[in-house]
């Protein structure tokens, strides 16, 4: 298929730093694929689309957030009758270069700087999806300044995505969806059986596939999700440790302490003290 190159200056003036828009995708196949002289971030706000990218076609549904690099060749075809809409952000290369230079040690080879053949994709649900949509719509109506787009990108990478599990490219879509669903307290509270249920596959198949792509058993993955949730609760609330353990689905407090220490190298109470230090009213 023919590949064309799009330029950001076709959409913005030299004094502007980005272009953000919300658009409906058409249901016919793309007449050509396109690369860019800019970086692109898009979120499937609703519906579903076939995403043709770097030689493969993948179905993306609501909540898919994709970090597209300039040399990625791609195109869209909306799924019939899905009323697919995406929110799309385009910004200059020098903005990405600055962020990489400034925060590269923290962000690593992730997001726009992934070295994989395919762009990094995350599946957002619940509050993370709401944050992504609301912040993008706010960006769309803001002044197209450099500070505004840098603020937005850092927000997405640290507040929207960083708490979500980044799975390697090539991970089956059913497993990506199951891992995203497992971060819902209603799922991880019930443990591995609930995780296997949302995966919609047999227990052994889920075990093999999760180990192959993430190097973890279902039990280890669920415990990691539980501990991230408990750390958030410890740092942001005064809820007793015993109640947080039950919220996570672990009724044995000794076991909760052991799992938490294995993940964070400290006890829940020590973690809370360290993260709740008040410099105004010590």
N, C-alpha and C positions, 0 to 999 in steps of 0.2 A: 504494500500500500504506500502511496505517496506520503512523504513527510515534509511539512513546511515549518518554517521558523517564525514564531510570533515575537514582536518586540514591545516592550513596555511603553515606549514613547508613543505608541499608537493609541494608548489609553489615557495617558497622563501628561502633564506639562513638565518641563525640566525642573521646576521648583517643587514639584510634588514627589512624595516618597513611596506611594503605594496606590493601588486601586482595589476596592472591595465592592463586591456586588452580589446580589441574590438573583438567581435565574432558574428558569424551568428548562429541563433538558428535553430534547425532541426524541421521538421513538424510532426514527429512521437511522440506519447505520451511518457513521461519519464518512464523508467523501474522502477525507485524508486524515492522517494523524499530525500532531504538531509538537514541536519542541519550543523552547523559549530562550530569550536572553535574560530571564528573570527567574526567581523562585516563586513557587505557587503552593498555597495551602487551600484545600477544599474540604468541606464538610457536607455529607449527604443529610440534608435537613429533614426530608421526607421522601417516601417512595423508594424506588430501587433503580439501579442503572448497571448495565454491562460496561465495565471499564476496560478498554483495550489499551494495554500498556507494555512496552518493551517486549512485544512478541507473545503475550498471553492475554487472555480475557478472563476477568474475574467479576463475579456478581457482588456489588456493593449495596448494602441496604442502609436504612436510617441509622445514623450514629457513626458511620465510617468517616474517619478523619485521616487524610492522606497528605504526606509531606513530599511534594513533587520537586525534583531538582531540574535545573535547566536542560540537561541532556536527556531527560526521560521523554520518550515519544509516546503520546497517548491520545485517546479520544473517548467519547461517550456515546452510548445508545440507551435511552431510558427504557425501562421495562414497560411493556404495553399496559396502559390503564393504571399505572402506579402514581401518576402525577408527581414525577420526580423533580425535586428542587434541590439545588446545592447552593451553599454560600462559598464564594470564591475570593481568595486574597492573592494579589500579585504584588511583589515588591522587588526592589533592586538588588543586584548581586552584592554591592558594597555594604548593604545592610546586613546580609548574611555573613559576609567576611568579618565585619566588625563584631557581631555576636559570637562568631566562632573564636576570634582572637581574644575576646574579653572573657568568655565563659566556656571555652573549649574543654578545659580540664574538668569542669563540672558536667557539661552536657555530653562529653565523649563523642564517639562516632555514632550519634543518634540523630533522630529527626531529619533535618535537611542534609546532614553530613554523614548519613549512613553510607557504607561502602558496599552494601548488598546490591545485587542486580536490579532489585525492585524497591520502590520507595517504602518508607516505613508507614505502616497503616495501623491505626488504633480504632477499637470499637468502643464508643462512648454510650453510657446508659445513665439514667437517673440524674442525679445532681450534676455530674460531669457534663452530660449532654446539655442540660439547662445552662450551665456556665458558658459552654462553647457557643451556643446559639445567641444568648443574650449579649455576650461581649462582642461577638462578630457584628450583630445588628447595630450595636452602639458605635463600633468602629466605622461602619458603613456611612454613618451620618456625621462623623467627626471631620475635622480639618486633616488633610492628607499630609501631616507633618512626619518628620523622621522620629521624633520622640514618641509620637502616638503609635506608630507601627512597631517600634522596638518594645514599648510597654506591652502592647497586645501579644506579640510573639513570646515574650518572656512569661507572660501570664499563662498562655496556652501550654508552654513546655514545662512549667513548674507547678501550676495550680490546676490545670485541666487534665493533662496527660500524665504527669509524673507519678500520680497516685494510681494510675491504671497500669495493668501489666502489659509490658511490651513483649510480644512474642516474636520469635524469629520469622523472617519471610519464609514462605513455604508451609507454614503451619496450616493444617486444614481449617477451613472456615468454621466448621462445627465446633472445633476445639477453641478457637478464638472466641466464639460466641459463648461457649460454656464457661470459659475462664472469666469473661466479663460478667456473666450472670452470677458466678460464684462469689463476687464481691458484694452481692446483696446480702445483708444480714439474714434475711429470710431463708437464704440458701446455705451460707457457711455455718449458720447456727445448727443446722441439721447434719452437717458433716459430709463425709464422702458419699453416702447414698444419695443425698440431694444433688451433689455435683454430678454424679453419674447419670441421674435422672434428667437433668437439664442438658447433658451432653447427648442424650438420646442414642447412646451406643452401649454395648455390653461392657461390663466391668473390666474384663481383661483387655479388651480393645482400648478402652480409655487409659488404662495403666500403661500399656505399651506405647501408645501414641504420645502421651504426656511425657514419659521418660525420654522418648526419642527427640522431642522438640524442646523440652524445658529441663530435662535432667532431674525431674522430681516425680515422686509417687503422688497419687491423688491426695493421700493423707498429708504429705509434706506441703503440698500446694495449699490445701485448705488451712493448715496451721499457719502458714505464712500470711495468708489473707486475714486470718483471725488476729494475729499479732499486730499487723499494721493497723487494723481497726482498734484494737485495745490501746496501742500507743497513741493514736489520735484522741481517744477518750481520756486517757490518763493526762495528756498534755493540755486538753482544752476544757476539762470539766472537773468537778469535785466528787463525782460518783465514786463510791467505795470500790476498792479493787475486787472485792467478792462479787459485787453486782456486775462489774465489767466482765469478769470471768464467765458468769452465767449468760450475759448478753452474747458472748462469743460462742456459747454452746459447750463450755467446759465447766462442769459442775464440781470436779475435783480440784480444789484450790491448789494443792501441792503440785498437781500435774500442770496447772496453768502457770505457776511460778517457774517450773522447770522449762516448759516450752518457751516462755517469754525470755528467760535468761539465755537459752540456746540461741535466740534470734538477736537479742540486744546486748548480751553480755552483762546484764545488771538485773536487779529485781524490779518489779513494777513500781514499788514505792520509791526506790532510788531514782528510777527513770522520771517519775512524777516530780520529785524534788528538784532534779536537775533542769527540767523543762518548765517549771513553774516559778523559777526564781524571779522575784519582783524587785527591780532596782528602784522603784519609787517608794514602796512601802515594804522594806525587807522584813 
